[in-house]
């Protein structure tokens, strides 16, 4: 009878430790974005515009 209580108590302690780790993982996953932005078009500097030196359009 005593051995059952000791083993049951050990299981509860281990489940508590494992549950704490799972809770930390869950909170960390909630803080992450749902998707990854590959290119940020708003803060990325725009490339300089190259002016066309060809004067054929003025003909």
C-alpha positions as CSV (number, residue, x, y, z in Angstrom):
1,X,0.0,0.0,0.0
2,X,2.8,2.4,0.9
3,X,4.6,1.6,-2.4
4,X,1.5,2.5,-4.4
5,X,1.3,5.9,-2.7
6,X,5.0,6.5,-3.2
7,X,4.8,5.6,-6.9
8,X,1.6,7.7,-7.3
9,X,3.2,10.7,-5.6
10,X,6.2,10.3,-7.9
11,X,4.0,10.3,-10.9
12,X,2.2,13.4,-9.8
13,X,5.5,15.2,-9.3
14,X,6.7,14.2,-12.7
15,X,3.4,15.2,-14.4
16,X,3.7,18.6,-12.7
17,X,7.2,19.1,-14.0
18,X,6.3,18.0,-17.5
19,X,3.2,20.1,-17.5
20,X,5.3,23.1,-16.5
21,X,7.5,22.6,-19.5
22,X,4.5,22.1,-21.8
23,X,3.0,25.3,-20.4
24,X,6.2,27.3,-21.2
25,X,6.3,25.9,-24.7
26,X,2.6,26.8,-25.2
27,X,3.2,30.4,-24.1
28,X,6.2,30.8,-26.3
29,X,4.3,29.5,-29.3
30,X,1.5,32.0,-28.7
31,X,4.0,34.9,-28.9
32,X,5.3,33.9,-32.4
33,X,3.7,35.2,-35.5
34,X,1.5,32.9,-37.5
35,X,3.5,33.5,-40.7
36,X,6.9,34.8,-41.6
37,X,7.3,37.9,-43.8
38,X,9.8,37.3,-46.5
39,X,10.1,40.8,-47.9
40,X,9.1,43.9,-46.0
41,X,8.1,46.4,-48.8
42,X,7.4,49.3,-46.5
43,X,10.7,49.7,-44.6
44,X,12.9,48.3,-47.4
45,X,14.7,51.1,-49.2
46,X,13.5,51.5,-52.8
47,X,16.1,51.1,-55.5
48,X,17.0,54.3,-57.3
49,X,15.1,54.9,-60.5
50,X,17.2,54.8,-63.6
51,X,16.3,57.6,-66.0
52,X,16.1,56.6,-69.6
53,X,18.7,58.5,-71.6
54,X,17.2,57.4,-74.9
55,X,15.6,60.4,-76.6
56,X,13.6,58.3,-79.1
57,X,10.4,59.0,-77.1
58,X,10.7,62.8,-77.9
59,X,10.6,62.2,-81.6
